[in-house]
């Protein structure tokens, strides 16, 4: 099987990759890059192509799609809490609360 061949993927995986790629393109990512990211996401969630047949598939994890492409939170929970308190104090002082 040559690299890039999608024959081993299920129809559901192909639809999912297409939908993910459309989302990336809507956000301004070039078409080839969007397709590459979409297939990387499908591979990460489902572990690659699934063999056909009853009971031979694997459950998808949905880890990547649940984050929606957002980066991981930066800093410790304490640092994020401190930043939130600081922002709240600033908004309250300025009357934007």
C-alpha positions as CSV (number, residue, x, y, z in Angstrom):
1,X,0.0,0.0,0.0
2,X,1.6,3.3,-1.1
3,X,1.9,6.1,1.4
4,X,-1.1,8.3,1.5
5,X,-3.5,5.5,0.3
6,X,-6.8,5.8,2.3
7,X,-8.3,2.4,1.2
8,X,-7.9,0.9,4.7
9,X,-10.0,3.6,6.4
10,X,-13.6,3.2,7.0
11,X,-16.2,5.4,5.5
12,X,-16.9,7.0,8.9
13,X,-13.2,7.8,9.2
14,X,-13.1,9.4,5.7
15,X,-16.2,11.5,6.5
16,X,-14.7,12.6,9.8
17,X,-11.4,13.6,8.1
18,X,-13.4,15.6,5.4
19,X,-15.4,17.4,8.1
20,X,-12.3,18.3,10.1
21,X,-10.5,19.5,7.0
22,X,-13.4,21.8,6.2
23,X,-13.2,23.3,9.7
24,X,-9.6,24.0,9.3
25,X,-10.1,25.6,5.8
26,X,-12.9,27.8,7.3
27,X,-10.3,29.1,9.7
28,X,-7.9,30.0,6.9
29,X,-5.5,27.0,6.8
30,X,-4.4,26.0,3.3
31,X,-6.1,23.0,1.8
32,X,-3.2,20.6,1.8
33,X,-2.2,21.5,5.4
34,X,-5.9,21.2,6.5
35,X,-6.1,17.7,4.9
36,X,-2.8,16.6,6.6
37,X,-4.0,17.9,10.0
38,X,-7.4,16.2,9.5
39,X,-5.9,12.8,8.9
40,X,-3.5,13.3,11.8
41,X,-6.5,13.9,14.0
42,X,-8.3,10.8,12.7
43,X,-5.2,8.7,13.3
44,X,-4.7,10.0,16.8
45,X,-8.4,9.4,17.7
46,X,-8.9,6.0,16.1
47,X,-5.3,4.5,15.8
48,X,-5.3,4.5,12.0
49,X,-7.3,2.5,9.5
50,X,-9.7,-0.1,10.9
51,X,-10.1,-3.6,9.4
52,X,-13.6,-4.3,8.1
53,X,-15.8,-6.9,9.7
54,X,-18.1,-7.2,12.7
55,X,-16.3,-6.5,16.0
56,X,-13.0,-5.7,14.4
57,X,-13.1,-1.9,14.9
58,X,-11.8,0.0,17.8
59,X,-13.5,2.7,19.9
60,X,-12.5,6.3,19.0
61,X,-11.1,8.3,21.8
62,X,-12.3,11.8,20.7
63,X,-9.5,13.4,22.7
64,X,-8.4,15.8,19.9
65,X,-11.9,16.8,18.8
66,X,-13.1,17.5,22.4
67,X,-10.4,20.1,22.7
68,X,-11.5,21.6,19.4
69,X,-8.0,22.5,18.2
70,X,-7.3,24.6,21.3
71,X,-3.8,24.6,22.8
72,X,-3.3,23.2,26.2
73,X,-3.7,25.5,29.1
74,X,-0.5,27.3,30.0
75,X,0.8,27.5,33.6
76,X,-0.1,25.8,36.8
77,X,-3.7,26.0,38.2
78,X,-2.5,28.4,40.8
79,X,-1.0,30.7,38.2
80,X,-4.2,30.6,36.2
81,X,-6.2,31.4,39.3
82,X,-3.9,34.3,40.2
83,X,-4.3,35.7,36.6
84,X,-8.1,35.4,36.9
85,X,-8.2,37.2,40.2
86,X,-5.9,40.0,38.8
87,X,-8.2,40.4,35.8
88,X,-11.3,40.5,38.0
89,X,-9.7,43.2,40.2
90,X,-8.8,45.3,37.2
91,X,-12.3,45.0,35.7
92,X,-13.9,45.9,39.0
93,X,-11.6,49.0,39.4
94,X,-12.4,50.2,35.9
95,X,-16.1,49.6,36.3
96,X,-16.3,46.9,33.6
97,X,-17.5,44.1,35.9
